[in-house]
Structures are given as structure tokens and as C-alpha cells.
Amino acid sequence: MLFFLPAPVRGAISLLLLILNTLFWFSLLLPCSLLKALLPIPAWQRFLTRVMIRIAESWMAFNSGWMRLAGRTEWVVQGRDQLDHDGWYLVTSNHQSWVDILALQHNLNRRMPMLKFFLKQELIWVPVIGICWWALDFPFMKRYSKAYLAKHPEKAGQDRLATQRACEKFKATPVAVFNFLEGTRLTPEKHAQQQSPYRYLLRPKAGGIAFVLDAMGEQLRSLVDITIHYPDGAPTFWDLLSGRIRKVVMRCQTRTIPAEFLGQDYDNDPEFRARFQAWVSSLWEEKDALLAELHREYPPGR
């Protein structure tokens, strides 16, 4: 443990370890991804996909190592014992901080299939890590605004097609398809701007997971609904690096996805869209109530 060192020193050491850890596993991941691209043989590609997932899981395990080295975070986690490393899941969570992703990886790594996030297309250009995401078949999405679609109606439905193409790659090996339903991190400004009806959440966006259930309905039967609470307020990434996060509370609820929501056309079926949005809203009402309970049970400093 490095907790005897000043926080800035711990943060610098953690950042260095994170960079070195990423570069090392990237050096193993890149050759595998090139072999996979050059030899389009299904059995070979499935084998390399499994190898690359093991590499990524090792990267996450070493990240957990420097997190333990830098700080003494208390993790209060319930529900993850129900998960299966060989299962197929749709996963969502509330979103408060960049720390959320590493917190999820730290607690779920090797307990369920590797989380595959939907990413903005521009993120493929992030140095090193963008190539890692591409190699691991993370889906890159290009979203079009309503104003853009009004001028270019031929682009309508492209999001859905892109989701279907991405999900085709997930059918060969167990996967946990992850989506932050809020679409962005919670801040007081965003909460006020949205006039969110929830106390601790932004409004959910149902379209993304509806497209996934359309593309993979025959495989995805369970939703892992994760709720994250930081008793001392949403931390920064530097707080994580410097070991200044005292406690993280996490609840994992595994829910059966209603069969009526599988393989449906969210874009072109208004009746289905209304039912699906109502279901997602009910999940968010429960999550908001759970967060209220967690705020009472785990207040700041306790």
C-alpha cells in the first residue's frame, strides 16, 4: 500500500502504472487483432476473439492492482454473485463520473463476460486505447441529430443498422453489452436543463438498448441493472488515481427481459416504442428510489 505517500505522488504513480499497463497489453492485443483481420476464417476469428478478451481481462485485473495499491477504497457490492462468466447480458448503470467505468470493471471483471460499451465514432481516434476498443469489437456509433436527419432523410435508420452490424460480432462468444441509459454523466446543470423528474438521475434514453434487443433478442434474456452510489459525492478520475475515494456502494440486480420486447422495431412501431419507454421509465423510478435509500444508508463520511 502506498497510502503513506502524499495524494499527488500516489496519483502520479498510479497514472504511470496505468500507462505502462495499457501499453504492455496493447502490445499483445495488436498482433492478435491484425491476425484476426488478415485471416477471415470464422473458427480462427472466434479463437482470437477469446484470446483478446483474456488479454483485456488481464489489463483490467492489473488496473485493479494499482487501484488497491493507491488507496483503501471500501467496496460495498451486492448482487454480483448471481452473474455467470459464460452468460449473455444486457447491462446498464447510472452515470455520475469517469470513475464509473473502472469501478464497474474492477467489480465485474471475470465474474461476467467482458463489458462491451457503445462508443461515439470519434473515440476510435483516441491514442492506443481507440485501437484497443476497435480490436475488441467495441461498437462505434455515429449519432445524427433531428436537424441533420431533416436535411438528410436518407440517413434515417443508420443507427439501427450500425447496431445490428455491431451485434452480429457478439453472437459467437458470451458478451455483456453495456449502455449508460442516461447517455451522459449526471451534473446539476444537466439535471436542471432536462427538468428531470428523478432526484438522482437524468432522463433515460431507451432507443439504444431497444436496438440491441432487436439485433440480439434471441440471445439476451437478462438485464443486469447496476446502481452506483458514491457517499462522498461523484469523484474525479484524479481522485481514483490518487486513492482518495473512501467508499463505493454498488447494487447489481438481474432482471428478466420481457419476451415482448425482443426483436421489435423501435423506430417504426409507435405502440411498441411507448410500451418500451414505459418499461424503462419504471426501471428508472425504482433506481431513483434505491439511490434515495442508499443516500440515507450511506451518507457522507460513513
N, C-alpha and C positions, 0 to 999 in steps of 0.2 A: 504493500500500500504506500502511496505517495502523499497521503493526506497531511503529513507533517510539513510539506512544502507549501509555499505561498500559492494561491489560486492561479495567478498568471503563469507561474512556472509549470504547474500541473497542466494548464491549458496548452502551453507550448509543446510539452512532451506528448500530450495526447494527440495534438494536431500532427506532429511529426510521425507518431506511430500509425495514425490513420492514413497518412500519405504513403508511408512505406508499405503498410499492409495492402493498400489498394494497388500499388504498383507491382508488388510481388504476385498477387493473384491474377492481375491483369496480364502479366507476362505468361501465365499458364492458360488463361482464358482465350487470348487472341489466337494462338495457333489452332486451338480446337475449333474456334468459330470459322477460321479460314478453311480448315479441312472439311467442315460441315458444308460450307458454301461451294467448295470445289467438287465435292463428291455427292451429288444429289441422289443417293441411294437410301430409300426410306429406313431400312434396318440400321444402316450406318449412322444416319442422322439422329435416329432415336437413341442410339448408344451414346453419341457425342452430346446430345442434349442432357442425358442423365449425368455424364461426366462433368459438364459445365455447371449443372445445378449443384453437384457436390463441391465444386470449386467455390461457387458463390456462397454456399452454406459455411464453408471453411472461412471465407472472408468475413462473414457475419460473426462467426464464433470468435475470431481474433479481435473484432471490434468490441465484442462483449468483454474480452480480456482487458483492453486498455480502459474501458469504462469502469471495470472493477478496480483497476489499478489507481485510477484518478480520484475516485470518490467512494462514498459509503452510502449510496442510494438504497433506501429501503423500498423493495418492490412488493406491493400488496396485490397479488393477482389471483383471481378466481375464475374457474370455468375452463381453463386450458387443458385439464386432464381429460376432457371429452373429445379432444381433437385426435385425428388419425393422420399420420405422416403419409399414408397412401390414399387419402380421401380426395374428394373433389369438392371445392368450396367456392362460394361467392363470399367475399369478406368486405366489411365496411367499418368505419370508425368515425367518431367526431374528430375534428381537426383544429388544433389550437397553436401548434408550434412545429418548426422543422424537426424538433426532437421526437415528434410522434413516430416518424418512420423508424429511427434507430431503436426507440422503445419497443415498437412492435416486433422488429427483427430480433431484438435481444430476448424477448419473452416467448416468441413463437418459433424461432429457428429450430429445425429438426423435430418439432412437435407436430407440424403440419406441412404440406407442400410449400415450397418457396413462394412468397407473395410476388405476384406479377402486377405491377402498377400500370395504369393507363397514363401516358405521359404526353405533354404537349410536343408537337413535332419539332419545335425549335430546340428542345433539350437534347436532341441527338448530337448537337454540336458542342455540348459540354466536354471539355478535355478529359480524355481517358474514360471517365465514367459513362459518357454518352455511348461510346463504343461497347462498353460492358453491357449496358442496357440493350443495345441492338443485338449483341451476340446471344444474350439470354432470352431473346424473343419478347422483350417488353413491347407492348403495342404503342406505337406513336400515332397520335390522333391530331388531325387538323380541324379545328372548330371554325364554323362560319357564322358570322353574325346575321341577324334577321335582315339588317340593311344590305349586307353583301348578297344574301340569297335573293332579295328582291330585285337586285340588278343582274344576278347570275342564277336564274332558276334552275339551270342545268346542273348546278352543284347540289341541289336538294337530294337528300338521301345518301350523300357520300359518307357521312359519319357512320351511318348504319352499315354500309358496305365495308368500310375500313374496319369496323368492329368485327364483322363476320370473318374477314380475311385474317385478322389477328387471332381470333379464337380458333380458327382451323388448326393453328400450330399447337394449341393447348390440348388437343384431343388424344394425343399419343401417350402422354405421361400425366400423372396426377398433378393438379395445379390448384392454387388458391388465387383466384382473380380478385384483385383489390381495387376498390374505388372509394375515395373520400366523397360521400354524397353531397357535402356542402360545397365542394368544388374549390374551396379556398380556405385559408386559415381564419378562424374567428378573431375579430378585433372589435372593440366598442364602436368604431366608426362604421365598419361594415354592418354590424348588427343594427345600428340606428338607420343606416341608409336603406336597408332591406325592410325596415319595420317588422323584423322577425317576430312571429308570435311566440317564440320559445325564449326562455330566460337564458339558457346557456348554449344555445345552438343557432346557427344560421339556417335559413330555409334549405331543405334538401332538394337536390336535382335528380329526378327519378329516371331520366332518359338513358343515362349511361348504363345502369345496371339492367334496365329493360332490354337494351340492345344485346347485352351479354347473355341474358336468359333466352332471347330469341335465337342467338347463334349456338348456344350450348345447353339448351334446355334438357336434352336427353341425358346429360351427364351431371349437371349441377342440381342437386336436390336440397342442399343445406346452405343456409346463410349464417355466417359467423358474425354476429353483431357485437362490436367491441366498443366499450366506453372507457375513455381515459380521463382521469382527474388528477390534476397537479394541485395538491393542497396549498402550496405557497404561490400559486399563480403560474401562468404559462411561462416556461423557461426559454431562454435563448439557446442557440446551438453552442455558444461560448460557455454558458452555464454547464452544459453537458461535458464539454471538453475539460473544463477546469474542476469538475467534480463538485459543483455547488448545488446539485439537485438533491434535496433531502429525502423526498418520498414521492413515489408514483403509484397511483391506485389504478388498477385495470380490471374490468369485468368482461368476460367473454361469454356470450350467450349464443348457443347453437340452436337455430330455428329451422323448421321445415319450410321450404318454399312452396306455397300453394301451387298445385299442379295447373290451375287455371292460368297462371302467369308464365308458363313455359311455352316457348315457341310462338309468341304472339307478335303482332306488328304494331309497335308502339306509335309509329309515325302516322299510320293511316287508319287506325281504328280508334276513334274518339271514345267509344264506350269502354274499351279495354284501358285506354290511357287514363280515364277518370278513375276506374277501379284500382289501377296500379298506383296512381298518385295517392289515393286514399289509404292504401295499404302502407306505403312508405311514410305518409304523414302520421299514421298510427304508431309506427315504429319510432318515429322521432318524438312523439309525445311521451312514449314510455322512456326513451333515453333521457329526455329533459327531466322527467320525474326522478329517474335514477340519479342523474347528476345532482339534483337538488338534495337527494338523500345522502350522496357521497360528500357534498359540501358540509352537511350537518355532521356527518360521522367523522370526517377527516378535515377539520378546519385548519387554517394556517398555524404552523408551529406545533401541530400534534400529529 
